[in-house]
Amino acid sequence: MNMLKKFAKDESGATAIEYGLIAALIAIAIIAGARTIGQQLSTLFTNIGSTLTTANGTPTGG
């Protein structure tokens, strides 16, 4: 009976799960942010490349 009471009061497992969930949410936020920034950077560099190609007078593709 004593072991059952100790087990019921032990919250270390719940705390570990909470920390795991927090870490997972942070990881998801970082991944989402990196994807968004990556797409914006890709668009920016594409626009810069097109502008430089046009300014140079070189046709696109070579």
Protein Blocks (a to p, Z undefined) as FASTA:
>chain_A
ZZmmmmmmpmklmmmmmmmmmmmmmmmmmmmmmmmmmmmmmmmmmmmmmmmmmmnopaeh
ZZ
